[in-house]
Amino acid sequence: MNIIDVMKGLNFTSALKEKLIRMWVPEKEMAWVDFNSMDSLNKFAERIVPMLLKNNPRAKEQIKWSSWLSWQEKQEVCEVIDSI
């Protein structure tokens, strides 16, 4: 079973789109996204995550200090987030 199958099983793909709309991501930004394709979701994330982080400084801090990242991952994530 892959992650897309898990996401579909949990109804996460449609919930993700609804959540993004509530976060003020325009539907037209998601028109081309195939929420059943990991490649499509990754390309979409590359486009949309910088905008979401710029608009939500609190989210930046929550991600940077999350406990589920290893020390090395945290260093890499902090470097990327700080560059946005």
Secondary structure, 3 states (H helix, E strand, C coil): CCHHHHHHHCCHHHHHHHHHHHCCCCHHHHCCCCCCCHHHHHHHHHHHHHHHHHCCHHHHHHHHCCCCCCHHHHHHHHHHHHHC
